[in-house]
Amino acid sequence: MAHAPRLDEEDGAGVGLERVTNVAEGGAVGKDRLPVCAGAREQLPVADEGTGERPPGQRHDPPAALGAVAEFEGFAERSVQTVDQGQTRFGKLNAHVSSGHVVRVARNLRSHRLGEENRATKRERKLLVAGIEQWGGAVRMLELAGPRAPRAGEVLIEVKAAGVGNWDDIARAGNWDLGRTAPVALGVEAAGVVAAVGSAVETWSAGDEVLTHPLPLVDQGTWAPWLIARAADLARKPTAVSWTVAGAFPVPALTAVQALNDALGVGRGDQLLVNGAGGVTGGLAVSLAVLRGARVLATAGPSSRERVLAAGAATVVDYHDADWPEQIIEATGGRGVDGAVNAARGGEAGALRAVRDDGRLATITSDPPELERGIASRSVYVRPDATQLEFAAAELGAGRLEFAVGARFPLAEAGAALVRAVAGRGGAVALEM
Ligand SMILES: NC(=O)c1ccc[n+]([C@@H]2O[C@H](COP(=O)([O-])OP(=O)(O)OC[C@H]3O[C@@H](n4cnc5c(N)ncnc54)[C@H](OP(=O)(O)O)[C@@H]3O)[C@@H](O)[C@H]2O)c1
């Protein structure tokens, strides 16, 4: 895989990336190698698209077309000049090549009239994202600046899919510090293709397929076509995992891993309760705990029961039964579980009841119960961890985890996607770019 062009920090502003060619490494990109193709649509005016003949005044061949085959990976540029209604224009055409094809073409067209040049440049540096104007505001499409070029330790990702969870509503309300001020694109998980890397990034190259939980946000959230993220927060996307699934996976996966590993230290032979196993995070906790050799007892409603059993739970009880904690204790021979993950809002007290004396409880619902009988409790708040994410993604790619996307929406319908996620029925929710 060719290395992406490295961009110095001062190269930064705008999507145009005009200076990429000047700093490209090892001949991986170059203006002479930008594919030329008649029939291009998203480009400078071409008089005769059918024949590819040059329009009057155009000195160069028609520039790159979406989908054209290219010999390199990453960004490249080409100089162009046209005469349009007597006005001479010149500029740069930038193409992004991924997997051997041009996937994006942008132009930075200047004219001799300064006002026009400024307007053209400004237009190119806008990004249509889904987010909020102020904390607590409704989700809608916003035009924000960017994306800029990645700085040291950062990568620019072309987002393919992004997850939507009930936690995004906590962020929308201003109760989760994302590290940015509004207006801001929401979204804290995504999957996509690395488009360019900043200096001091050794691990990733243009064209790499990745997923990430990129908090605190470097620039904007993930509900956007482009994302700047720290290279250290990326994990490799297995090819067997679809973009949509990979985009919605990082937050529930990291939360489940961190509850089992960091908070409970679940090991072989432990008896573990997962309360809320019918949910996205709870379902992952079941399969991950089974992989660690635990005997899993779970709560789920009737419609999720079979799925939770298929994920490897030894016993599933219906949380609608008032005595479900006692049913769990009975299933452990009267002793109670060694540890419990509570992944159901309001389910902390019930989960605690099922834990044996001196056992452990991890809750992900921010509402730890009053402790009793020597039980230790931890509240888990998801945090980025590339190693944990890569491990979980590999297990998902190998088909060893239970995880499904129940609803997918286009970016423009992010508000409806959030409503669906908050309702919390039927799997994860994803935005597809
Ligand atoms: N702390 C963190 O970092 C973090 C990270 C991720 C999520 N969370 C939180 O964890 C909770 C779960 O989120 P999620 O997205 O994984 O869940 P979800 O997919 O929205 O879970 C919904 C499912 O939970 C089950 N459920 C509902 N009420 C229940 C109850 N009283 N007892 C047991 N199960 C019940 C239902 O499944 P069935 O009826 O089909 O069984 C429902 O379909 C949310 O409060 C979320 O905000 C926290």
The ligand as an ORCA input file, in Angstrom:
! r2SCAN-3c Opt
* xyz 0 1
  N     -21.535      4.134     30.425
  C     -21.285      4.000     29.146
  O     -20.181      4.296     28.700
  C     -22.362      3.486     28.232
  C     -22.055      3.011     26.955
  C     -23.059      2.450     26.196
  C     -24.363      2.413     26.693
  N     -24.623      2.933     27.916
  C     -25.968      2.890     28.493
  O     -26.340      1.529     28.628
  C     -27.735      1.389     28.496
  C     -28.014      0.341     27.421
  O     -27.657      0.870     26.161
  P     -27.749     -0.005     24.834
  O     -27.716      0.912     23.683
  O     -26.779     -1.104     24.890
  O     -29.170     -0.651     25.002
  P     -30.379     -0.772     23.982
  O     -29.945     -1.541     22.807
  O     -31.041      0.524     23.801
  O     -31.273     -1.709     24.921
  C     -32.607     -1.810     24.725
  C     -33.052     -3.192     25.180
  O     -32.870     -3.367     26.573
  C     -33.803     -4.326     27.042
  N     -34.421     -3.817     28.261
  C     -35.257     -2.749     28.383
  N     -35.635     -2.593     29.667
  C     -35.020     -3.572     30.370
  C     -35.019     -3.949     31.734
  N     -35.732     -3.279     32.661
  N     -34.283     -4.989     32.112
  C     -33.553     -5.700     31.226
  N     -33.517     -5.403     29.893
  C     -34.244     -4.350     29.487
  C     -34.827     -4.507     25.939
  O     -34.541     -5.744     25.313
  P     -35.542     -6.983     25.263
  O     -36.838     -6.615     25.881
  O     -35.637     -7.313     23.809
  O     -34.808     -8.036     26.014
  C     -34.508     -3.390     24.953
  O     -34.744     -3.779     23.631
  C     -28.264      2.780     28.170
  O     -28.678      3.392     29.373
  C     -27.030      3.494     27.646
  O     -27.092      4.889     27.753
  C     -23.656      3.448     28.696
*
